[in-house]
Amino acid sequence: MTLVRAGEPEGAIQILETHMRYDPLYVPSVPLTLGIARFYLKEYSEALPLLREFASRAPNVSQGHIWLAANLAQLGRLDEAHAEAAEALRIDPKFTIDGTARRLALNKRPEDAEHLFDGLRKAGLPER
């Protein structure tokens, strides 16, 4: 995740894919981070199964549904994006894009955070 936040998603992808090859019992955060890296590269089709894997392995963790909602929205699959957004809000009713913005202030490239916010808005998640 450090490489992703540092604006180097390609490096993160290389490391995470190698990790997944060597450790078939990888923790759920591995596909989530790999999916986020692919999302930032606008590789939505490649990110989709990774984000779905995380959401299915950790169904009560809102982050999986949040990233899945943004990814589906960027794919133009708005009905599915809205459903994932609703699931994220069921798990975390206080979720807002503004709250996420504060956490993503650590990203080196502000355009990465804006890219996510665009997807979250399309998915119908609340601004405040």
Backbone as a chain_set.jsonl record, in Angstrom:
{"seq": "MTLVRAGEPEGAIQILETHMRYDPLYVPSVPLTLGIARFYLKEYSEALPLLREFASRAPNVSQGHIWLAANLAQLGRLDEAHAEAAEALRIDPKFTIDGTARRLALNKRPEDAEHLFDGLRKAGLPER", "coords": {"N": [[0.827, -1.184, 0.0], [2.05, 1.143, 0.56], [3.572, 1.788, -1.721], [1.488, 2.225, -3.525], [0.231, 4.484, -2.396], [2.348, 6.207, -2.662], [2.265, 6.873, -5.257], [3.107, 4.993, -7.056], [1.805, 2.708, -8.441], [2.39, 0.686, -10.29], [4.744, -0.552, -9.38], [3.779, -1.592, -6.988], [1.943, -3.452, -7.968], [3.609, -5.334, -9.22], [5.023, -6.395, -6.994], [2.883, -7.359, -5.389], [1.614, -9.242, -7.068], [3.665, -11.107, -7.318], [3.871, -11.876, -4.644], [1.349, -13.133, -4.35], [1.678, -15.31, -6.039], [3.635, -16.795, -4.703], [2.544, -17.23, -2.206], [-0.141, -18.896, -1.757], [-2.085, -18.707, 0.175], [-2.602, -16.094, 0.787], [-3.424, -13.095, 2.636], [-6.63, -11.383, 2.879], [-6.264, -8.618, 2.387], [-4.385, -8.376, 0.407], [-5.465, -8.844, -2.318], [-7.188, -6.628, -2.238], [-5.462, -4.373, -2.075], [-4.05, -4.745, -4.45], [-6.164, -4.501, -6.249], [-6.823, -1.811, -5.796], [-4.494, -0.575, -6.733], [-4.691, -1.25, -9.457], [-7.089, 0.076, -10.026], [-6.306, 2.788, -9.716], [-4.694, 2.948, -11.924], [-6.556, 2.959, -13.838], [-7.418, 0.543, -14.764], [-9.909, -0.925, -14.764], [-11.359, -3.288, -15.387], [-9.516, -5.261, -14.757], [-9.194, -4.749, -12.083], [-11.656, -5.361, -11.0], [-12.266, -8.275, -10.415], [-10.461, -8.65, -8.325], [-11.21, -6.807, -6.341], [-13.757, -7.769, -5.879], [-13.078, -10.253, -4.817], [-11.879, -9.521, -2.374], [-14.116, -8.304, -1.121], [-15.797, -10.502, -0.903], [-14.341, -12.196, 0.742], [-14.06, -10.679, 2.998], [-16.676, -9.719, 3.973], [-17.926, -7.947, 5.746], [-16.446, -5.685, 5.92], [-16.287, -2.432, 5.21], [-14.615, -1.075, 3.385], [-14.003, -2.73, 1.179], [-16.427, -2.795, -0.228], [-16.73, -0.111, -0.759], [-14.547, 0.532, -2.48], [-15.176, -1.254, -4.492], [-17.645, -0.216, -5.326], [-16.83, 2.286, -6.372], [-15.172, 1.402, -8.459], [-16.952, -0.106, -10.059], [-18.665, 1.974, -10.776], [-16.966, 3.54, -12.332], [-16.72, 1.837, -14.441], [-19.135, 2.174, -15.56], [-21.237, 0.698, -14.673], [-23.657, 1.321, -13.12], [-25.949, 0.507, -11.619], [-25.04, -1.751, -10.21], [-22.951, -0.502, -8.87], [-24.348, 1.281, -7.223], [-25.63, -0.571, -5.586], [-23.453, -1.709, -4.231], [-22.547, 0.577, -2.927], [-24.707, 1.009, -1.223], [-24.451, -1.244, 0.39], [-21.997, -0.704, 1.602], [-22.719, 1.543, 3.098], [-24.571, 0.357, 4.78], [-22.919, -1.156, 6.391], [-21.183, 0.793, 7.362], [-22.633, 3.353, 8.384], [-21.909, 6.006, 8.75], [-20.174, 6.742, 6.796], [-18.514, 9.004, 4.631], [-17.579, 10.878, 1.711], [-16.006, 13.091, 2.233], [-14.797, 12.343, 4.691], [-13.195, 10.265, 3.823], [-11.536, 11.684, 2.175], [-9.871, 13.04, 3.945], [-8.328, 10.942, 4.929], [-7.033, 10.119, 2.588], [-5.39, 12.178, 2.077], [-2.815, 11.652, 2.462], [-1.857, 10.529, 0.157], [0.526, 10.729, -2.439], [-0.015, 11.669, -5.019], [-2.449, 13.866, -5.774], [-4.376, 13.588, -7.742], [-4.997, 10.881, -7.775], [-6.607, 10.501, -5.521], [-8.739, 12.184, -6.229], [-9.687, 10.823, -8.429], [-10.741, 8.51, -7.226], [-12.752, 9.762, -5.661], [-14.424, 10.726, -7.67], [-15.472, 8.31, -8.704], [-16.805, 7.42, -6.39], [-18.742, 9.395, -6.063], [-20.237, 9.011, -8.408], [-21.228, 6.525, -7.778], [-23.026, 7.16, -5.877], [-22.465, 7.697, -3.208], [-22.471, 9.518, -0.092], [-21.449, 12.944, 0.131], [-20.966, 14.486, 2.449]], "CA": [[0.0, 0.0, 0.0], [2.956, 2.289, 0.577], [3.876, 2.144, -3.105], [0.269, 2.777, -4.122], [0.074, 5.855, -1.878], [3.475, 6.999, -3.142], [2.065, 7.141, -6.673], [3.817, 3.984, -7.832], [0.986, 1.498, -8.458], [3.016, -0.381, -11.084], [5.648, -1.274, -8.481], [2.954, -2.358, -6.052], [1.37, -4.591, -8.699], [4.666, -6.333, -9.397], [5.288, -7.035, -5.705], [1.703, -8.089, -4.93], [1.405, -10.434, -7.908], [4.696, -12.068, -6.91], [3.443, -12.381, -3.336], [0.22, -14.053, -4.536], [2.189, -16.555, -6.64], [4.41, -17.548, -3.717], [1.739, -17.516, -1.019], [-1.534, -19.092, -2.175], [-2.979, -18.442, 1.303], [-2.44, -14.667, 1.088], [-4.495, -12.456, 3.41], [-7.57, -10.657, 2.02], [-5.827, -7.267, 2.027], [-3.538, -8.415, -0.791], [-6.235, -8.488, -3.516], [-7.717, -5.273, -2.105], [-4.407, -3.432, -2.443], [-3.805, -4.938, -5.882], [-7.308, -3.901, -6.926], [-6.68, -0.352, -5.689], [-3.427, -0.189, -7.674], [-5.256, -1.343, -10.815], [-8.068, 1.153, -10.129], [-5.593, 4.042, -9.943], [-4.188, 2.91, -13.306], [-7.769, 2.92, -14.672], [-7.553, -0.835, -15.262], [-11.097, -1.307, -14.002], [-11.72, -4.696, -15.617], [-8.56, -6.084, -14.012], [-9.412, -4.504, -10.653], [-12.958, -5.878, -10.565], [-12.259, -9.554, -9.681], [-9.676, -8.509, -7.093], [-12.049, -6.132, -5.35], [-14.826, -8.719, -5.529], [-12.492, -11.268, -3.933], [-11.769, -8.96, -1.027], [-15.466, -8.114, -0.563], [-16.376, -11.804, -0.55], [-13.568, -12.77, 1.842], [-14.247, -9.822, 4.176], [-17.933, -9.073, 3.597], [-18.364, -6.931, 6.708], [-15.488, -4.586, 5.91], [-16.865, -1.463, 4.255], [-13.654, -0.646, 2.366], [-14.159, -3.54, -0.027], [-17.63, -2.356, -0.942], [-16.478, 1.261, -1.201], [-13.699, 0.476, -3.675], [-15.946, -1.952, -5.527], [-18.638, 0.754, -5.823], [-16.121, 3.257, -7.224], [-14.704, 0.705, -9.657], [-18.124, -0.395, -10.897], [-19.145, 3.251, -11.31], [-16.066, 3.94, -13.419], [-17.031, 0.936, -15.561], [-20.459, 2.517, -16.069], [-22.187, -0.287, -14.156], [-24.159, 2.128, -12.014], [-26.855, -0.239, -10.738], [-24.192, -2.546, -9.32], [-22.21, 0.447, -8.025], [-25.277, 1.767, -6.194], [-25.854, -1.674, -4.646], [-22.26, -1.805, -3.375], [-22.563, 1.766, -2.073], [-25.708, 0.758, -0.181], [-23.87, -2.219, 1.321], [-20.976, 0.014, 2.376], [-23.422, 2.385, 4.073], [-25.177, -0.52, 5.783], [-21.844, -1.533, 7.301], [-20.64, 2.013, 7.961], [-23.615, 4.404, 8.068], [-21.322, 7.342, 8.865], [-19.197, 6.958, 5.717], [-18.66, 10.148, 3.73], [-16.438, 11.129, 0.838], [-15.147, 14.032, 2.967], [-14.008, 11.581, 5.656], [-12.192, 9.53, 3.056], [-10.585, 12.68, 1.669], [-8.874, 13.304, 4.992], [-7.396, 9.802, 4.984], [-6.256, 10.04, 1.354], [-4.495, 13.33, 1.982], [-1.461, 11.105, 2.505], [-1.437, 10.119, -1.183], [1.458, 11.654, -3.075], [-0.646, 12.258, -6.2], [-3.83, 14.249, -5.462], [-5.28, 13.099, -8.792], [-5.458, 9.536, -7.419], [-7.737, 10.669, -4.604], [-9.853, 12.757, -7.001], [-10.193, 9.729, -9.259], [-11.604, 7.723, -6.346], [-13.935, 10.552, -5.299], [-15.298, 10.738, -8.847], [-16.185, 7.034, -8.698], [-17.705, 7.363, -5.234], [-19.888, 10.267, -6.365], [-21.046, 8.304, -9.416], [-21.884, 5.4, -7.104], [-24.072, 7.699, -5.025], [-22.098, 7.809, -1.794], [-22.658, 10.895, 0.372], [-20.295, 13.846, 0.193], [-20.742, 14.87, 3.86]], "C": [[0.871, 1.248, 0.0], [3.291, 2.732, -0.841], [2.66, 2.751, -3.807], [0.104, 4.231, -3.679], [1.197, 6.776, -2.338], [3.362, 7.3, -4.635], [2.793, 6.176, -7.58], [3.017, 2.677, -7.874], [1.597, 0.36, -9.262], [3.959, -1.213, -10.228], [4.891, -2.127, -7.486], [2.394, -3.601, -6.728], [2.404, -5.694, -8.845], [4.915, -7.105, -8.098], [4.101, -7.891, -5.262], [1.431, -9.335, -5.764], [2.44, -11.508, -7.586], [4.319, -12.7, -5.573], [2.328, -13.417, -3.492], [0.67, -15.372, -5.17], [2.881, -17.424, -5.604], [3.618, -17.932, -2.477], [0.273, -17.676, -1.414], [-2.548, -18.851, -1.057], [-2.886, -16.974, 1.732], [-3.665, -14.118, 1.814], [-5.389, -11.633, 2.475], [-7.109, -9.257, 1.602], [-4.955, -7.241, 0.773], [-4.362, -8.128, -2.054], [-6.86, -7.095, -3.438], [-6.671, -4.257, -2.578], [-4.081, -3.535, -3.924], [-4.94, -4.329, -6.703], [-7.252, -2.386, -6.903], [-5.613, 0.141, -6.666], [-3.955, -0.206, -9.108], [-6.293, -0.239, -11.039], [-7.369, 2.471, -10.447], [-4.997, 4.109, -11.351], [-5.326, 2.884, -14.327], [-7.918, 1.585, -15.404], [-8.723, -1.476, -14.52], [-11.473, -2.773, -14.171], [-10.798, -5.633, -14.857], [-8.763, -5.928, -12.507], [-10.659, -5.214, -10.14], [-12.884, -7.227, -9.845], [-11.468, -9.488, -8.374], [-10.495, -7.865, -5.99], [-13.218, -7.015, -4.925], [-14.309, -9.794, -4.575], [-12.386, -10.736, -2.509], [-13.145, -8.846, -0.379], [-16.093, -9.448, -0.169], [-15.642, -12.448, 0.626], [-13.727, -11.971, 3.139], [-15.541, -9.027, 3.972], [-18.404, -7.971, 4.531], [-17.368, -5.801, 6.872], [-15.93, -3.617, 4.818], [-15.909, -1.084, 3.134], [-13.767, -1.451, 1.07], [-15.331, -3.081, -0.872], [-17.458, -0.935, -1.481], [-15.652, 1.262, -2.48], [-14.417, -0.225, -4.823], [-16.981, -1.019, -6.142], [-17.975, 1.748, -6.772], [-15.684, 2.616, -8.527], [-15.865, 0.409, -10.607], [-18.679, 0.886, -11.527], [-18.265, 3.704, -12.47], [-16.232, 3.036, -14.642], [-18.387, 1.259, -16.197], [-21.542, 1.552, -15.626], [-22.838, 0.293, -12.903], [-25.124, 1.4, -11.098], [-26.069, -1.067, -9.731], [-23.418, -1.64, -8.365], [-23.09, 0.957, -6.901], [-25.542, 0.686, -5.151], [-24.659, -1.826, -3.697], [-22.177, -0.608, -2.431], [-23.546, 1.575, -0.917], [-25.167, -0.229, 0.855], [-22.806, -1.557, 2.188], [-21.632, 0.872, 3.455], [-24.154, 1.568, 5.129], [-24.137, -0.877, 6.844], [-21.331, -0.318, 8.076], [-21.55, 3.187, 7.623], [-23.057, 5.822, 8.123], [-20.312, 7.64, 7.762], [-19.538, 8.202, 4.91], [-17.412, 10.25, 2.851], [-15.475, 12.09, 1.526], [-14.253, 13.315, 3.978], [-12.904, 10.791, 4.983], [-11.122, 10.488, 2.548], [-9.498, 12.966, 2.701], [-7.854, 12.17, 5.076], [-6.503, 9.751, 3.749], [-5.363, 11.255, 1.147], [-3.036, 12.872, 2.004], [-0.966, 10.664, 1.131], [-0.529, 11.178, -1.794], [0.798, 12.386, -4.247], [-2.104, 12.595, -5.886], [-4.825, 13.755, -6.511], [-5.772, 11.676, -8.525], [-6.675, 9.624, -6.507], [-8.948, 11.216, -5.364], [-10.502, 11.705, -7.901], [-11.144, 8.841, -8.446], [-12.879, 8.484, -6.027], [-14.927, 10.626, -6.451], [-16.122, 9.453, -8.904], [-17.19, 6.932, -7.565], [-18.94, 8.233, -5.461], [-20.813, 9.592, -7.373], [-21.832, 7.158, -8.788], [-22.975, 5.862, -6.135], [-23.74, 7.785, -3.556], [-22.138, 9.274, -1.359], [-21.348, 11.68, 0.47], [-19.933, 14.156, 1.642], [-21.619, 14.061, 4.787]], "O": [[0.465, 2.293, -0.508], [3.293, 3.929, -1.131], [2.798, 3.687, -4.595], [-0.137, 5.108, -4.508], [1.017, 7.993, -2.397], [4.259, 7.912, -5.215], [3.07, 6.49, -8.738], [3.495, 1.648, -7.396], [1.356, -0.808, -8.957], [3.977, -2.44, -10.334], [5.299, -3.245, -7.173], [2.371, -4.68, -6.135], [2.101, -6.865, -8.616], [5.005, -8.332, -8.111], [4.287, -9.021, -4.811], [1.058, -10.374, -5.22], [2.117, -12.696, -7.584], [4.434, -13.913, -5.396], [2.356, -14.461, -2.841], [0.109, -16.428, -4.875], [2.738, -18.646, -5.618], [3.991, -18.869, -1.772], [-0.477, -16.7, -1.409], [-3.749, -18.796, -1.319], [-3.072, -16.655, 2.906], [-4.784, -14.601, 1.637], [-4.95, -11.231, 1.397], [-7.532, -8.762, 0.557], [-4.805, -6.193, 0.145], [-3.987, -7.233, -2.812], [-7.042, -6.446, -4.468], [-6.974, -3.384, -3.392], [-3.861, -2.518, -4.582], [-4.696, -3.711, -7.739], [-7.599, -1.741, -7.892], [-5.804, 1.15, -7.345], [-3.696, 0.716, -9.881], [-6.365, 0.323, -12.132], [-7.793, 3.194, -11.348], [-4.817, 5.194, -11.903], [-5.087, 2.797, -15.531], [-8.466, 1.513, -16.504], [-8.556, -2.429, -13.759], [-11.864, -3.429, -13.206], [-11.232, -6.675, -14.365], [-8.532, -6.867, -11.746], [-10.713, -5.622, -8.98], [-13.403, -7.326, -8.733], [-11.785, -10.201, -7.422], [-10.479, -8.317, -4.845], [-13.62, -7.012, -3.761], [-15.007, -10.198, -3.645], [-12.759, -11.417, -1.554], [-13.328, -9.243, 0.772], [-16.846, -9.511, 0.804], [-16.251, -13.167, 1.419], [-13.555, -12.507, 4.234], [-15.505, -7.806, 3.816], [-19.215, -7.136, 4.13], [-17.43, -5.045, 7.842], [-15.939, -3.963, 3.637], [-16.36, -0.796, 2.025], [-13.636, -0.892, -0.019], [-15.229, -2.992, -2.096], [-17.986, -0.602, -2.542], [-16.016, 1.919, -3.456], [-14.281, 0.164, -5.983], [-17.176, -1.031, -7.357], [-18.498, 2.021, -7.852], [-15.812, 3.223, -9.591], [-15.768, 0.646, -11.811], [-19.111, 0.877, -12.679], [-18.77, 4.198, -13.478], [-15.911, 3.442, -15.759], [-18.747, 0.699, -17.232], [-22.654, 1.586, -16.153], [-22.608, -0.173, -11.786], [-25.12, 1.654, -9.894], [-26.392, -1.085, -8.544], [-23.249, -1.969, -7.191], [-22.646, 1.059, -5.758], [-25.667, 0.988, -3.964], [-24.84, -2.045, -2.5], [-21.784, -0.753, -1.273], [-23.254, 1.934, 0.224], [-25.397, -0.067, 2.053], [-22.729, -1.828, 3.387], [-21.158, 0.922, 4.59], [-24.339, 2.034, 6.253], [-24.433, -0.898, 8.039], [-21.079, -0.39, 9.279], [-21.276, 3.935, 6.684], [-23.674, 6.747, 7.594], [-19.66, 8.684, 7.789], [-20.693, 8.429, 4.549], [-16.337, 9.769, 3.211], [-14.259, 11.928, 1.419], [-13.075, 13.648, 4.105], [-11.804, 10.666, 5.52], [-9.942, 10.142, 2.499], [-8.328, 13.117, 2.347], [-6.663, 12.41, 5.27], [-5.334, 9.378, 3.851], [-4.657, 11.343, 0.143], [-2.136, 13.616, 1.614], [0.233, 10.446, 0.957], [-0.788, 12.376, -1.678], [1.025, 13.58, -4.445], [-2.919, 11.683, -5.746], [-5.993, 13.529, -6.197], [-6.845, 11.297, -8.993], [-7.657, 8.906, -6.699], [-10.068, 10.749, -5.154], [-11.716, 11.707, -8.102], [-12.216, 8.469, -8.922], [-13.971, 7.923, -6.109], [-16.138, 10.592, -6.232], [-17.332, 9.499, -9.126], [-18.295, 6.422, -7.749], [-20.051, 7.85, -5.093], [-22.033, 9.604, -7.206], [-22.95, 6.855, -9.202], [-23.753, 5.05, -5.635], [-24.641, 7.932, -2.73], [-21.87, 10.169, -2.161], [-20.3, 11.148, 0.838], [-18.765, 14.102, 2.027], [-21.567, 14.246, 6.003]]}, "num_chains": 1, "name": "protein.A"}
